[in-house]
Amino acid sequence: MADLADAVADELAEVDSAHAKAYRANAEKLRTELTTLDEEYTAGLAQCERDTIVVSHDAFGYLEKYGLHIAPMVGLSPDAEPTGAVLGQLKELIRTEGITTVFSEPLKPALGENFAHDLGLTNGVLDPIEGLTDATAGEDYLSLMRANLQAISTANGCR
């Protein structure tokens, strides 16, 4: 993401050279903030009771970088429906791993909420940051990612 910000800043600087310095300074600031966020995830997920999260759809694969295993109910499409076989596998995984939380998403919460409710588990929320809701309209990428980290840390018993 930081490399993308640098590329955008370079393009904007070419188009609007009068503000080139500001574009590049903002990109550098974002790089620093993203580096800090990465360090927070590394530290925050280093010592957890569990290393697996059950999510409504497979939008969180990038978290595997931090040692998490992602167990999605459906693939990349949030509009897909889970199969009975997948739900059965997830139930077994939840039982064997001691998972306490199923994560849903703000824009389509029912899938995760219903599965969590059916199993008597906590329903948490992870934001894939694909769209803002009324509740998150004042948020940005960094704040939503920090909220996701907090949710995972709580669910997985991280210290």
Number of C-alpha atoms within 10 A of each C-alpha: 9 16 11 11 18 19 14 15 22 18 14 15 17 12 11 11 13 10 13 17 13 13 21 19 13 15 21 17 14 17 18 13 14 16 13 13 17 15 12 14 20 15 13 17 24 16 14 18 16 19 22 21 23 24 24 30 25 18 20 19 13 10 16 12 11 15 13 20 16 19 22 23 26 20 15 14 10 16 11 13 13 15 11 9 9 14 15 11 14 18 16 12 15 20 11 9 14 13 21 20 26 28 27 26 22 18 14 12 16 13 22 25 21 15 22 20 12 9 13 11 16 17 21 22 21 24 20 19 15 10 10 16 11 6 8 14 9 9 12 11 12 14 13 17 19 14 15 18 19 17 16 25 21 14 23 22 14 17 12
